[in-house]
Amino acid sequence: MKKQAQKRITPTEALHILMDGGLTAHAAAWRLDQAVKTNECRLWHHPADEAAPDYFDEPVPPNYAAQMLTIVAHVDADGRWQGQVRGVPYEPPWIFEFDADEVRALLSRAKLPGPQPTPERRKPGPELRHDWREAIMREVIRRLLAGKKMPKAPAMLQFCEDTLGYQPDIRAMQRLLRELQS
């Protein structure tokens, strides 16, 4: 006996329910497709022949849907979005339907993009009393004029710590020394 307790709707009507809920057409089709394959929402099928026995009216098994069917959205000739079940055997012609309440329930479970959490910022260091870059440039010039080799980043980090009470990031120091060298 056919189970008619729920209101059945076409794939196109199901697509439009999700689109009215804020999803794009393709996102709505993808959501329906995933819901059928994970058994969140059943896809019912029966032959198009009116004389078909009632036992043909049954949900598509999720494992069959996962392997054989895809729910897609496409624009029809009239410009309206249509939902379609693809991968269907041709004999007999099949009619597919969704339970309207199950489709509406997907809206409450849909993961719509919301505000993204902001990454945690590092606590700012102490306010600098001197520009460390300028101090490094002066020290490098002093050392080169004294006939010494170009200093390495660790030595300059120690210089900053000793003279300014602050140690910049090693990558920033390496960058500055490369710029001074070129």
Beta strands, then each sheet from edge to edge (+ up, - down):
strand 1: 8-9
strand 2: 43-47
strand 3: 58-59
strand 4: 70-75
strand 5: 81-86
strand 6: 94-99
sheet 1: 1+ 6- 2+ 3-
sheet 2: 4+ 5-
end
